[in-house]
Amino acid sequence: MTVEELFFRVSKIQRLAIVVAIAALLLIAFYFLVISDSLSAIQSLEQQIARIKTDIINQENIEKQGPQLKARIQELKDKLETMVASLPEKQEIEQLLQTVTQLLSETHLISKKFVPGAEQVDTELYYAKIPISLSTTGDYQKQGAFLSGLNDLPRIVNVPSIALKRATGLSPRETELATKLDLIHLEAEISGETYRRLTPEEVKRVQEQKAARPGAPRPPPRKRSGPD
């Protein structure tokens, strides 16, 4: 008996159920073999389109802000150049160091170390940073008065770091006085820095050194005049 004969021997309802089952299987197979892959590809494309749209919006915002950003950068550059131009020259740095020494005396701090370090030259803006290493001993109020005095100086003196610890090795008189006044003597290791602008001679020397570096741009050759 063939499949066709078997199919027509069953009842009409059974034949309808078989047709529906076969159709359902075909639809399921079609979904997983064709539609599912297409949906995944569409979803991937939609995500890429969303990212591209976001990039376009970001680029448009940057483009709109471009002139403002350029103007702000130029403003900061001009401000920096003005600040560098206002830095003290070499001879004024010596006066500044004397002022710091005087401030130590006025605040009654004991200075165990006061050493200006080697200058660090900025060859782009033509100024020098001078590190200062200070070691002082005194009570908390004196240390605070000294740091406040540094901040009030007309010239820039930064204090990037300071380390405090309880002072040791005090004399008997200092120990007795601190006990009577209920004071705690502190030792402070202060890392400071100040700045100065380079002199015209130093600027010229830096420019010559930069021009002599390998790969530095050379001025164009002069044109020869007259017959060869």
Buried (B, 14 or more C-beta within 10 A) or exposed (E): EEEEEEEEEEEEEEEEEEEEEEEEEEEEEEEEEEEEEEEEEEEEEEEEEEEEEEEEEEEEEEEEEEEEEEEEEEEEEEEEEEBBEEBBEBEEBEEBBEBBEEBBEEBEBBBEEBEBEEBEBBEEBBBBBBBBBBBBBBBEEBBEBBBEBBEEEEBBBBBEEBEEEEBEEBEEEBEEEBEEEEBEBBBBBBBBBBBBBBEEEBBEEBEEEEEEEEEEEEEEEEEEEEEE
